[in-house]
Structure formats: C-alpha cells, structure tokens
Amino acid sequence: MTQAPPPKSTVEQRLSGADRRIFTFLEAWRRARRGSLVPLRTDFDPMSVPSLLPQMWMYRLDPVRGDFVCKLAGEEVNAAWGGSIRGKTLLEILGPDDHPIVLQRWKFIQRVPLIHYGSAEERLSALETRIAERLILPLASDPETVDHVLGLSLYRISAANRDRPPLVPEDIVQIPCAEV
C-alpha cells in the first residue's frame, strides 16, 4: 500500500504553478526569520542559495527620497535592465509609467508585511521582450524597521502580449507573513 503524499502548505497551494526556484528562495528567507515575522537583513545570507545569486536583487526604502534604491542586483537582473541598476532609484529603473503601482505594492509588502508573487505572465511596460516570474519578500534593518525588499526575478525572453495590460492584479498572489 502506498502512502499519500503529505498535504501541501497554504503557500504551496497558492503558488502551485511557480518555478521550484521560487520555493528554494522562499525557504532560505523562512530560515533567516529565526522566529520573527520578518527576518533581519543581516540574517539573510544570499550565499545560502548561491545558484540564485544571478536572479536576486534587494532594494531599501530611502525615507528622504520616498523611493526605493537598489542595493544589489545579480547579473541576470542587470542584463534584463540593460546594465547595472545598483544605486538607482525605482523611478529611474522603471520609469514614470510603472513606478507608481510598483512603489505602492512594495510599500504594502513592507507595511503588512507580506510575500508577493508575480506570475510568469506579469510584465512591466518598459520590458518589451522580457517577462519575469518574481517573488518579493520583506526584510528589516532592525526589529521595528521593515525597510528592504528582497526579490528573485526569473526572466525569460517572450513575445509579450501587447494587448494585455502590464501589471495586472490577477497575475499576483500576496500572502501575509503571519501565514507563512
């Protein structure tokens, strides 16, 4: 008699079509939490998932600018944007069309806090031929200050459906960290 597979967690159910690398990245973030709702930035070691370094990125919310600034970006992320994005603001990277909605989403990720998954169909206006499957996770500078977002973007070249609007809410799944 064969045993039934263990039941899937709520996160696995909600992200059922996600690339396995998404789950590997999420598990590294979970381990870094060390019992906290959101891990400290210093507790997340990117080298715990070395195969994902090229697709990884991190931004910090600069309260003076009111915008996120890229702190690190892997080679594949930089290639998708046509060069290094380190040190640039979210507005400089995305442009004025996509910036307001992404800024709003990232601030919401920090405020709730929650994990944010964008399906492989989600695209940004500025990326004509690349679409990405993304996982965005909150990080904290200290136990009271959730001011970073950590992400994994799995880019692929694709003939983007120009009839489909970018950043469609149906393409995302958000799960509060308290449920993860």
Contacts in CASP RR format, 6 or more apart in sequence:
PFRMAT RR
TARGET T0000
AUTHOR 0000-0000-0000
METHOD contacts of the structure
MODEL  1
MTQAPPPKSTVEQRLSGADRRIFTFLEAWRRARRGSLVPLRTDFDPMSVP
SLLPQMWMYRLDPVRGDFVCKLAGEEVNAAWGGSIRGKTLLEILGPDDHP
IVLQRWKFIQRVPLIHYGSAEERLSALETRIAERLILPLASDPETVDHVL
GLSLYRISAANRDRPPLVPEDIVQIPCAEV
8 16 0 8 1.000
10 175 0 8 1.000
10 179 0 8 1.000
11 26 0 8 1.000
11 115 0 8 1.000
11 175 0 8 1.000
11 179 0 8 1.000
11 180 0 8 1.000
12 23 0 8 1.000
14 117 0 8 1.000
14 173 0 8 1.000
14 175 0 8 1.000
15 22 0 8 1.000
15 23 0 8 1.000
15 117 0 8 1.000
15 173 0 8 1.000
18 117 0 8 1.000
18 133 0 8 1.000
18 135 0 8 1.000
19 120 0 8 1.000
19 133 0 8 1.000
19 154 0 8 1.000
21 51 0 8 1.000
21 52 0 8 1.000
21 55 0 8 1.000
21 152 0 8 1.000
21 154 0 8 1.000
22 117 0 8 1.000
22 133 0 8 1.000
22 135 0 8 1.000
22 152 0 8 1.000
22 154 0 8 1.000
24 49 0 8 1.000
24 52 0 8 1.000
25 49 0 8 1.000
25 52 0 8 1.000
25 56 0 8 1.000
25 135 0 8 1.000
25 137 0 8 1.000
25 151 0 8 1.000
25 152 0 8 1.000
26 115 0 8 1.000
26 135 0 8 1.000
26 137 0 8 1.000
26 180 0 8 1.000
28 44 0 8 1.000
28 45 0 8 1.000
28 48 0 8 1.000
28 49 0 8 1.000
29 39 0 8 1.000
29 44 0 8 1.000
29 137 0 8 1.000
29 150 0 8 1.000
30 180 0 8 1.000
31 48 0 8 1.000
32 39 0 8 1.000
32 40 0 8 1.000
32 43 0 8 1.000
32 44 0 8 1.000
32 45 0 8 1.000
32 48 0 8 1.000
33 39 0 8 1.000
33 43 0 8 1.000
34 43 0 8 1.000
36 140 0 8 1.000
36 143 0 8 1.000
37 113 0 8 1.000
37 177 0 8 1.000
37 178 0 8 1.000
38 113 0 8 1.000
38 138 0 8 1.000
38 139 0 8 1.000
38 140 0 8 1.000
38 146 0 8 1.000
38 177 0 8 1.000
39 139 0 8 1.000
39 140 0 8 1.000
40 139 0 8 1.000
40 140 0 8 1.000
40 141 0 8 1.000
40 142 0 8 1.000
40 143 0 8 1.000
41 58 0 8 1.000
41 139 0 8 1.000
41 140 0 8 1.000
41 141 0 8 1.000
41 148 0 8 1.000
44 139 0 8 1.000
44 150 0 8 1.000
46 52 0 8 1.000
46 53 0 8 1.000
46 56 0 8 1.000
46 72 0 8 1.000
47 53 0 8 1.000
49 56 0 8 1.000
52 152 0 8 1.000
53 74 0 8 1.000
54 74 0 8 1.000
54 75 0 8 1.000
54 76 0 8 1.000
54 77 0 8 1.000
55 74 0 8 1.000
55 76 0 8 1.000
55 77 0 8 1.000
55 152 0 8 1.000
55 153 0 8 1.000
55 154 0 8 1.000
55 155 0 8 1.000
56 72 0 8 1.000
56 73 0 8 1.000
56 74 0 8 1.000
56 77 0 8 1.000
56 150 0 8 1.000
56 151 0 8 1.000
56 152 0 8 1.000
57 70 0 8 1.000
57 72 0 8 1.000
57 73 0 8 1.000
57 74 0 8 1.000
57 77 0 8 1.000
57 85 0 8 1.000
57 150 0 8 1.000
57 151 0 8 1.000
57 152 0 8 1.000
57 153 0 8 1.000
58 70 0 8 1.000
58 71 0 8 1.000
58 72 0 8 1.000
58 73 0 8 1.000
58 139 0 8 1.000
58 148 0 8 1.000
58 149 0 8 1.000
58 150 0 8 1.000
58 151 0 8 1.000
59 68 0 8 1.000
59 69 0 8 1.000
59 70 0 8 1.000
59 71 0 8 1.000
59 90 0 8 1.000
59 106 0 8 1.000
59 148 0 8 1.000
59 149 0 8 1.000
60 68 0 8 1.000
60 69 0 8 1.000
60 71 0 8 1.000
60 141 0 8 1.000
60 147 0 8 1.000
60 148 0 8 1.000
61 67 0 8 1.000
61 68 0 8 1.000
61 106 0 8 1.000
61 107 0 8 1.000
61 110 0 8 1.000
61 147 0 8 1.000
61 148 0 8 1.000
61 149 0 8 1.000
62 68 0 8 1.000
62 69 0 8 1.000
62 89 0 8 1.000
63 147 0 8 1.000
65 89 0 8 1.000
67 89 0 8 1.000
67 90 0 8 1.000
67 91 0 8 1.000
67 103 0 8 1.000
68 89 0 8 1.000
68 90 0 8 1.000
68 103 0 8 1.000
68 106 0 8 1.000
68 149 0 8 1.000
69 87 0 8 1.000
69 88 0 8 1.000
69 89 0 8 1.000
69 90 0 8 1.000
70 85 0 8 1.000
70 86 0 8 1.000
70 87 0 8 1.000
70 88 0 8 1.000
70 89 0 8 1.000
70 90 0 8 1.000
70 93 0 8 1.000
71 86 0 8 1.000
71 87 0 8 1.000
71 148 0 8 1.000
72 86 0 8 1.000
73 81 0 8 1.000
73 84 0 8 1.000
73 85 0 8 1.000
73 86 0 8 1.000
76 153 0 8 1.000
76 155 0 8 1.000
77 85 0 8 1.000
77 153 0 8 1.000
77 155 0 8 1.000
78 84 0 8 1.000
78 85 0 8 1.000
78 86 0 8 1.000
80 127 0 8 1.000
80 130 0 8 1.000
80 132 0 8 1.000
80 153 0 8 1.000
80 155 0 8 1.000
81 93 0 8 1.000
85 93 0 8 1.000
90 99 0 8 1.000
90 102 0 8 1.000
90 103 0 8 1.000
90 106 0 8 1.000
91 99 0 8 1.000
91 103 0 8 1.000
94 102 0 8 1.000
94 124 0 8 1.000
94 126 0 8 1.000
95 126 0 8 1.000
97 125 0 8 1.000
97 126 0 8 1.000
98 124 0 8 1.000
98 125 0 8 1.000
98 126 0 8 1.000
98 166 0 8 1.000
98 167 0 8 1.000
101 167 0 8 1.000
102 124 0 8 1.000
102 167 0 8 1.000
105 116 0 8 1.000
105 136 0 8 1.000
105 172 0 8 1.000
106 136 0 8 1.000
106 149 0 8 1.000
108 114 0 8 1.000
108 174 0 8 1.000
109 115 0 8 1.000
109 116 0 8 1.000
109 136 0 8 1.000
109 137 0 8 1.000
109 138 0 8 1.000
109 149 0 8 1.000
109 174 0 8 1.000
110 138 0 8 1.000
110 146 0 8 1.000
110 147 0 8 1.000
110 149 0 8 1.000
111 146 0 8 1.000
112 174 0 8 1.000
112 176 0 8 1.000
112 177 0 8 1.000
113 138 0 8 1.000
113 146 0 8 1.000
113 176 0 8 1.000
113 177 0 8 1.000
114 138 0 8 1.000
114 174 0 8 1.000
114 175 0 8 1.000
114 176 0 8 1.000
114 177 0 8 1.000
115 135 0 8 1.000
115 136 0 8 1.000
115 137 0 8 1.000
115 138 0 8 1.000
115 174 0 8 1.000
115 175 0 8 1.000
115 177 0 8 1.000
115 180 0 8 1.000
116 134 0 8 1.000
116 135 0 8 1.000
116 136 0 8 1.000
116 137 0 8 1.000
116 172 0 8 1.000
116 173 0 8 1.000
116 174 0 8 1.000
117 133 0 8 1.000
117 134 0 8 1.000
117 135 0 8 1.000
117 136 0 8 1.000
117 172 0 8 1.000
117 173 0 8 1.000
117 174 0 8 1.000
117 175 0 8 1.000
118 133 0 8 1.000
118 134 0 8 1.000
118 135 0 8 1.000
118 171 0 8 1.000
118 172 0 8 1.000
118 173 0 8 1.000
119 133 0 8 1.000
119 171 0 8 1.000
119 172 0 8 1.000
119 173 0 8 1.000
120 131 0 8 1.000
120 132 0 8 1.000
120 133 0 8 1.000
120 154 0 8 1.000
120 156 0 8 1.000
121 131 0 8 1.000
121 164 0 8 1.000
121 168 0 8 1.000
121 171 0 8 1.000
122 131 0 8 1.000
122 132 0 8 1.000
122 133 0 8 1.000
122 134 0 8 1.000
122 166 0 8 1.000
122 167 0 8 1.000
122 168 0 8 1.000
122 171 0 8 1.000
122 172 0 8 1.000
123 130 0 8 1.000
123 131 0 8 1.000
123 132 0 8 1.000
123 160 0 8 1.000
123 166 0 8 1.000
123 167 0 8 1.000
124 166 0 8 1.000
124 167 0 8 1.000
125 166 0 8 1.000
125 167 0 8 1.000
127 160 0 8 1.000
128 160 0 8 1.000
129 157 0 8 1.000
129 158 0 8 1.000
129 159 0 8 1.000
129 160 0 8 1.000
130 155 0 8 1.000
130 156 0 8 1.000
130 157 0 8 1.000
130 158 0 8 1.000
131 155 0 8 1.000
131 156 0 8 1.000
131 158 0 8 1.000
131 160 0 8 1.000
132 153 0 8 1.000
132 154 0 8 1.000
132 155 0 8 1.000
132 156 0 8 1.000
133 153 0 8 1.000
133 154 0 8 1.000
134 151 0 8 1.000
134 152 0 8 1.000
134 153 0 8 1.000
134 154 0 8 1.000
135 151 0 8 1.000
135 152 0 8 1.000
136 149 0 8 1.000
136 150 0 8 1.000
136 151 0 8 1.000
137 149 0 8 1.000
137 150 0 8 1.000
137 151 0 8 1.000
138 146 0 8 1.000
138 148 0 8 1.000
138 149 0 8 1.000
138 150 0 8 1.000
138 177 0 8 1.000
139 146 0 8 1.000
139 147 0 8 1.000
139 148 0 8 1.000
139 149 0 8 1.000
139 150 0 8 1.000
140 146 0 8 1.000
140 147 0 8 1.000
140 148 0 8 1.000
141 147 0 8 1.000
141 148 0 8 1.000
END
